[in-house]
Amino acid sequence: MILKNGLFITGEGIEAGGKSTVLEKVASRLEEIGVPYIRTREPGGTRIAEQLRAIVLDPNNDIHLNTEIMLYACSRSEHIHSLVLPALKEGKVVICDRYIDSSIAYQGYGAGHSEEVIRKIKAVSEFATNNLLPDRTYLFDIPLEESFKRMGLRSLETQTDLDRIEQRAREYHQRVYDGYHHIAKQEPNRVVVIDGTQSRKKVFESVWNDLEVFLYKNSQ
Ligand code: TMP
């Protein structure tokens, strides 16, 4: 399948919502049907952006909330200009794990900021990316209880500590959850809410059924 233009697809949601696993499956399906793609993530995706990721997620770093906003935006700027925009220009599908909505949900709503500050956080990311918005965003929706259960299991299985953001209080994550639903309500044409409590197969199908239509509409 040859696309008319590159497509920018993002996955979003609270912790342990299953987005990475499903986005991996989406990438495999694109490979099978011969659609050129790249799979990437934020924060990270390039050498410098991964270095910034290590700083911003390190639980030993005490980082001011304003600095945190800027660090995510710096990572985003690097990632977009050196990896994402060139891939889109080549007509590829870019599948990205997290993007600007994460900054709005976590650094904005999560931190309890007013709508005015949230607009400023958005503006910083818009500057970092020259206003690049995703064509489609899948919001993987699981209840907060489930998220905490899965995070606990994952850190036991992998013997790793929770990162700086995961360690935050329940109230913070509840605000992030509510923030995501607020974004989805504001932008229903871009953000598709996916029930992340379904089986992995069903979650994948929910994403793929939507994405496939979108791909065909954008094919030559
Ligand atoms: P990940 O665990 O899905 O890779 O995401 C890393 C963490 O970074 C996750 O806790 C969400 C957080 N994050 C933000 O707080 N703001 C952002 O802009 C991004 C991209 C991620």
Residues whose N, C-alpha, C, O or C-beta is under 5 A from the ligand:
A	BS01	TMP	E42 P43 Y72 R98 Y99 S102 S103 Y106 Q107 I165 E166
